Every structure is written in structure tokens, then in C-alpha cells.
Amino acid sequence: MRSQPQYFRNGQQISAADALDPHTGIMRPGITVRVPMSLRDGTSHRLVDGYGNSDELCFSKPGFRLTTDANVNDERQRAYDAYILEKQNEWRDGNRTQEDHRTR
């Protein structure tokens, strides 16, 4: 039994050196990875599908997943609220970010 992730391109197994960008360590486009069950972080019990189901069989179906962890949900809501506030005030010249001033 292998304890390392396996990388694939077009269904063919490739090395980690071919799968990962050498400068960033991020997987290149078109690469898939298979991770042994022993390397999973065990978060699947804290996830639900879009309908609120937490049955393991529902995770094999297409669709999005949500976490039931309140801290993660609170942080996501804060990020969303900050994004909405930024978009609502984008038209105001006085509320531009420092990066906006550099690009104009």
C-alpha cells in the first residue's frame, strides 16, 4: 500500500516533479491527484452537501460541499461582507484602495 499521493495526467501516472511547478509547488493545470485514505485529514464528517445531507454516499455525487464548522462559516461570512462593502463603495473615489491608486 502506497502512502504517497499519486499524480496523473490524462489517466497516466506521472512523477511529482512533472505534476508540480518547481517554483511554487502548485499542481500544474490538467493534473489530478489520488491520495491514500491514510492521508485524509478526516474533515468529511464535518461537511454536508448543498441539501444538508452528511451521508458519506452523498459526497460521491456532483455538487458543492459546505462545512458545519461555525468558525469557518463566520470567517467566510466576514470575507463576503467585506467584499460586498468594497463593491458598494468602489465608485467613491475617496474610498479606493492603495492598489487602485497605483493602477490609475
N, CA, C and O of each residue as an XYZ file, in Angstrom:
416
protein
N       0.839     -1.175      0.000
C       0.000      0.000      0.000
C       0.888      1.243      0.000
O       1.823      1.341      0.795
N       0.600      2.178     -0.876
C       1.397      3.385     -1.005
C       0.910      4.441     -0.027
O      -0.291      4.586      0.206
N       1.854      5.174      0.540
C       1.468      6.227      1.464
C       1.712      7.614      0.876
O       1.560      8.614      1.577
N       2.083      7.687     -0.387
C       2.335      8.957     -1.053
C       1.227      9.248     -2.059
O       0.641      8.318     -2.613
N       0.931     10.521     -2.301
C      -0.046     10.867     -3.344
C       0.464     10.415     -4.710
O       1.670     10.384     -4.958
N      -0.463     10.068     -5.582
C      -0.122      9.687     -6.950
C      -0.676     10.748     -7.879
O      -1.818     11.179     -7.719
N       0.120     11.176     -8.848
C      -0.258     12.230     -9.780
C      -0.528     11.628    -11.148
O       0.152     10.698    -11.582
N      -1.547     12.184    -11.827
C      -1.954     11.660    -13.124
C      -2.205     12.810    -14.093
O      -2.678     13.880    -13.709
N      -1.874     12.562    -15.361
C      -2.222     13.466    -16.458
C      -2.815     12.589    -17.553
O      -2.184     11.638    -18.014
N      -4.032     12.921    -17.959
C      -4.738     12.156    -18.993
C      -4.806     10.672    -18.653
O      -4.691      9.823    -19.537
N      -4.991     10.362    -17.383
C      -5.132      8.984    -16.948
C      -3.828      8.238    -16.781
O      -3.840      7.089    -16.339
N      -2.703      8.844    -17.118
C      -1.392      8.206    -16.993
C      -0.671      8.747    -15.768
O      -0.638      9.956    -15.539
N      -0.091      7.840    -14.980
C       0.623      8.271    -13.783
C       1.911      8.980    -14.182
O       2.629      8.552    -15.085
N       2.184     10.094    -13.470
C       3.405     10.861    -13.710
C       4.084     11.129    -12.370
O       3.489     10.903    -11.316
N       5.304     11.600    -12.404
C       6.047     11.868    -11.176
C       5.595     13.187    -10.551
O       4.963     14.019    -11.203
N       5.927     13.354     -9.295
C       5.599     14.606     -8.604
C       6.348     15.771     -9.234
O       5.835     16.889     -9.271
N       7.555     15.519     -9.731
C       8.337     16.585    -10.371
C       7.636     17.093    -11.626
O       7.692     18.285    -11.926
N       6.978     16.200    -12.362
C       6.246     16.604    -13.561
C       4.907     17.250    -13.216
O       4.402     18.077    -13.975
N       4.331     16.874    -12.074
C       2.997     17.353    -11.709
C       3.020     18.716    -11.035
O       2.057     19.476    -11.142
N       4.105     19.034    -10.346
C       4.153     20.261     -9.543
C       5.088     21.283    -10.173
O       6.137     20.935    -10.714
N       4.694     22.541    -10.096
C       5.545     23.624    -10.568
C       6.750     23.723     -9.642
O       6.573     23.785     -8.425
N       7.977     23.740    -10.179
C       9.158     23.729     -9.310
C       9.335     25.001     -8.487
O       9.976     24.967     -7.436
N       8.784     26.109     -8.942
C       8.962     27.373     -8.223
C       7.921     27.575     -7.134
O       8.235     28.099     -6.065
N       6.694     27.167     -7.391
C       5.610     27.418     -6.439
C       5.155     26.168     -5.692
O       4.587     26.273     -4.605
N       5.399     24.985     -6.263
C       4.928     23.756     -5.645
C       3.451     23.494     -5.872
O       2.886     22.567     -5.292
N       2.821     24.306     -6.716
C       1.395     24.153     -7.020
C       1.239     23.188     -8.189
O       2.061     23.165     -9.105
N       0.171     22.393     -8.144
C      -0.072     21.457     -9.245
C      -0.307     22.200    -10.540
O      -0.963     23.240    -10.568
N       0.233     21.657    -11.604
C       0.066     22.261    -12.925
C      -1.353     21.984    -13.438
O      -2.004     21.055    -12.961
N      -1.838     22.771    -14.397
C      -3.172     22.540    -14.958
C      -3.276     21.157    -15.598
O      -2.322     20.666    -16.201
N      -4.438     20.543    -15.460
C      -4.694     19.243    -16.072
C      -4.217     18.057    -15.262
O      -4.319     16.918    -15.718
N      -3.698     18.299    -14.071
C      -3.176     17.230    -13.229
C      -4.232     16.847    -12.193
O      -4.909     17.710    -11.634
N      -4.362     15.556    -11.949
C      -5.214     15.080    -10.862
C      -4.333     14.354     -9.864
O      -3.255     13.868    -10.209
N      -4.793     14.283     -8.636
C      -4.021     13.619     -7.590
C      -4.930     12.648     -6.857
O      -6.091     12.947     -6.578
N      -4.384     11.487     -6.554
C      -5.089     10.498     -5.740
C      -4.329     10.361     -4.433
O      -3.119     10.134     -4.419
N      -5.063     10.503     -3.333
C      -4.448     10.479     -2.011
C      -4.950      9.246     -1.271
O      -6.157      9.007     -1.218
N      -4.036      8.460     -0.697
C      -4.468      7.292      0.080
C      -5.357      7.705      1.257
O      -5.227      8.810      1.783
N      -6.229      6.837      1.650
C      -7.150      7.126      2.749
C      -6.400      7.472      4.029
O      -6.904      8.238      4.850
N      -5.204      6.920      4.211
C      -4.449      7.204      5.431
C      -3.973      8.649      5.485
O      -3.619      9.128      6.562
N      -3.951      9.365      4.355
C      -3.500     10.749      4.329
C      -4.648     11.750      4.394
O      -4.405     12.956      4.415
N      -5.873     11.286      4.427
C      -7.006     12.204      4.528
C      -6.998     12.879      5.881
O      -6.550     12.296      6.869
N      -7.483     14.087      5.934
C      -7.467     14.823      7.202
C      -8.703     14.574      8.054
O      -8.803     15.111      9.157
N      -9.621     13.794      7.581
C     -10.774     13.437      8.388
C     -11.846     14.502      8.489
O     -12.648     14.475      9.422
N     -11.884     15.445      7.548
C     -12.871     16.516      7.640
C     -14.206     16.140      7.023
O     -15.166     16.900      7.147
N     -14.301     14.998      6.366
C     -15.544     14.677      5.664
C     -16.736     14.569      6.607
O     -17.871     14.775      6.177
N     -16.513     14.255      7.870
C     -17.634     14.168      8.808
C     -18.157     15.544      9.191
O     -19.234     15.653      9.776
N     -17.411     16.598      8.872
C     -17.866     17.951      9.179
C     -18.422     18.655      7.949
O     -18.651     19.864      7.975
N     -18.638     17.911      6.881
C     -19.155     18.500      5.650
C     -20.576     18.027      5.391
O     -20.974     16.939      5.807
N     -21.329     18.867      4.696
C     -22.653     18.492      4.231
C     -22.754     18.895      2.766
O     -22.041     19.788      2.307
N     -23.642     18.233      2.039
C     -23.841     18.644      0.650
C     -24.766     19.857      0.616
O     -25.176     20.355      1.664
N     -25.089     20.327     -0.567
C     -25.907     21.527     -0.711
C     -27.297     21.402     -0.116
O     -27.972     22.409      0.096
N     -27.733     20.180      0.155
C     -29.062     19.958      0.732
C     -29.006     19.663      2.224
O     -30.037     19.402      2.843
N     -27.810     19.703      2.809
C     -27.668     19.446      4.238
C     -27.437     17.996      4.592
O     -27.415     17.658      5.775
N     -27.263     17.115      3.601
C     -27.019     15.699      3.869
C     -25.568     15.483      4.252
O     -24.669     16.060      3.640
N     -25.333     14.655      5.264
C     -23.964     14.346      5.663
C     -23.622     12.884      5.424
O     -22.563     12.418      5.844
N     -24.502     12.162      4.758
C     -24.261     10.763      4.436
C     -23.051     10.654      3.517
O     -22.933     11.413      2.555
N     -22.147      9.711      3.806
C     -20.928      9.555      3.000
C     -21.244      9.317      1.526
O     -20.464      9.720      0.663
N     -22.355      8.679      1.222
C     -22.693      8.400     -0.174
C     -23.031      9.663     -0.955
O     -22.862      9.697     -2.174
N     -23.501     10.693     -0.276
C     -23.860     11.919     -0.983
C     -22.630     12.648     -1.510
O     -22.747     13.474     -2.415
N     -21.460     12.358     -0.963
C     -20.246     13.047     -1.397
C     -19.707     12.511     -2.718
O     -18.805     13.114     -3.300
N     -20.236     11.399     -3.199
C     -19.794     10.880     -4.494
C     -20.603     11.482     -5.640
O     -20.326     11.200     -6.806
N     -21.592     12.302     -5.320
C     -22.421     12.947     -6.336
C     -21.881     14.336     -6.644
O     -21.258     14.963     -5.787
N     -22.115     14.823     -7.862
C     -21.665     16.186     -8.179
C     -22.372     17.215     -7.305
O     -23.499     17.006     -6.855
N     -21.695     18.313     -7.079
C     -22.293     19.391     -6.316
C     -21.305     19.985     -5.338
O     -20.186     19.491     -5.192
N     -21.721     21.048     -4.668
C     -20.819     21.725     -3.745
C     -20.988     21.171     -2.343
O     -21.991     20.531     -2.027
N     -19.993     21.428     -1.510
C     -19.982     20.976     -0.126
C     -19.854     22.186      0.794
O     -19.219     23.182      0.448
N     -20.455     22.083      1.949
C     -20.390     23.134      2.955
C     -19.862     22.538      4.245
O     -20.055     21.352      4.514
N     -19.208     23.343      5.024
C     -18.739     22.883      6.320
C     -19.767     23.223      7.394
O     -20.535     24.176      7.258
N     -19.770     22.441      8.446
C     -20.654     22.719      9.578
C     -19.888     23.411     10.703
O     -20.455     23.691     11.759
N     -18.612     23.685     10.481
C     -17.768     24.350     11.475
C     -18.162     25.831     11.554
O     -18.025     26.564     10.574
N     -18.643     26.261     12.702
C     -19.131     27.636     12.865
C     -18.022     28.665     12.652
O     -18.276     29.735     12.099
N     -16.804     28.361     13.079
C     -15.704     29.319     12.910
C     -15.406     29.562     11.440
O     -15.169     30.699     11.031
N     -15.416     28.507     10.650
C     -15.162     28.647      9.213
C     -16.299     29.419      8.558
O     -16.063     30.293      7.723
N     -17.526     29.099      8.934
C     -18.675     29.799      8.362
C     -18.670     31.280      8.735
O     -19.009     32.125      7.907
N     -18.288     31.604      9.978
C     -18.203     33.009     10.397
C     -17.146     33.750      9.602
O     -17.374     34.880      9.169
N     -15.986     33.128      9.404
C     -14.907     33.759      8.648
C     -15.327     33.961      7.191
O     -15.024     34.995      6.596
N     -16.017     32.985      6.619
C     -16.497     33.117      5.244
C     -17.501     34.265      5.144
O     -17.466     35.032      4.181
N     -18.385     34.390      6.117
C     -19.368     35.470      6.103
C     -18.687     36.830      6.240
O     -19.075     37.782      5.563
N     -17.671     36.935      7.109
C     -16.943     38.196      7.244
C     -16.248     38.570      5.937
O     -16.257     39.737      5.545
N     -15.653     37.601      5.264
C     -14.987     37.873      3.989
C     -16.003     38.308      2.941
O     -15.740     39.225      2.162
N     -17.158     37.659      2.917
C     -18.207     38.023      1.957
C     -18.720     39.432      2.241
O     -18.909     40.221      1.315
N     -18.948     39.752      3.515
C     -19.427     41.090      3.889
C     -18.411     42.164      3.504
O     -18.788     43.231      3.019
N     -17.121     41.885      3.720
C     -16.076     42.843      3.342
C     -16.051     43.034      1.831
O     -15.860     44.152      1.351
N     -16.241     41.956      1.077
C     -16.278     42.040     -0.378
C     -17.451     42.906     -0.838
O     -17.285     43.779     -1.690
N     -18.634     42.663     -0.276
C     -19.822     43.438     -0.650
C     -19.627     44.911     -0.317
O     -19.970     45.777     -1.121
N     -19.080     45.204      0.859
C     -18.829     46.590      1.245
C     -17.853     47.252      0.272
O     -18.048     48.400     -0.128
N     -16.813     46.528     -0.102
C     -15.846     47.073     -1.064
C     -16.510     47.365     -2.403
O     -16.256     48.409     -3.003
N     -17.350     46.464     -2.873
C     -18.025     46.653     -4.159
C     -19.035     47.790     -4.104
O     -19.196     48.526     -5.078
N     -19.713     47.939     -2.975
C     -20.688     49.022     -2.837
C     -20.017     50.389     -2.841
O     -20.604     51.367     -3.305
N     -18.800     50.463     -2.329
C     -18.108     51.744     -2.218
C     -17.067     51.956     -3.308
O     -16.325     52.938     -3.268
N     -17.002     51.065     -4.266
C     -15.982     51.153     -5.308
C     -16.083     52.435     -6.124
O     -15.067     52.969     -6.567
N     -17.276     52.922     -6.322
C     -17.475     54.104     -7.161
C     -16.993     55.386     -6.491
O     -16.763     56.396     -7.156
N     -16.844     55.339     -5.200
C     -16.410     56.531     -4.473
C     -14.896     56.678     -4.596
O     -14.143     55.794     -4.186
N     -14.463     57.783     -5.155
C     -13.038     57.997     -5.390
C     -12.249     58.011     -4.090
O     -11.118     57.528     -4.060
N     -12.808     58.544     -3.025
C     -12.095     58.657     -1.765
C     -11.912     57.339     -1.043
O     -11.147     57.272     -0.081
N     -12.593     56.286     -1.479
C     -12.531     55.009     -0.790
C     -11.753     53.972     -1.593
O     -11.888     52.773     -1.349
N     -10.943     54.421     -2.546
C     -10.158     53.465     -3.325
C      -9.015     52.933     -2.476
O      -8.512     53.616     -1.584
N      -8.621     51.722     -2.763
C      -7.512     51.140     -2.032
C      -6.207     51.676     -2.584
O      -6.176     52.313     -3.637
N      -5.135     51.411     -1.864
C      -3.813     51.863     -2.300
C      -3.454     51.225     -3.637
O      -2.834     51.870     -4.481
N      -3.830     49.984     -3.836
C      -3.546     49.293     -5.100
C      -4.297     49.957     -6.255
O      -3.759     50.055     -7.358
N      -5.536     50.415     -6.020
C      -6.298     51.098     -7.058
C      -5.598     52.365     -7.505
O      -5.598     52.680     -8.695
N      -4.999     53.103     -6.571
C      -4.308     54.355     -6.908
C      -3.067     54.088     -7.755
O      -2.702     54.906     -8.600
N      -2.419     52.947     -7.531
C      -1.235     52.623     -8.320
C      -1.573     52.254     -9.741
O      -0.764     52.486    -10.640
N      -2.748     51.683     -9.979
C      -3.103     51.221    -11.313
C      -3.732     52.308    -12.156
O      -3.917     52.112    -13.357
N      -4.071     53.461    -11.566
C      -4.744     54.523    -12.340
C      -3.859     55.696    -12.584
O      -4.278     56.665    -13.217
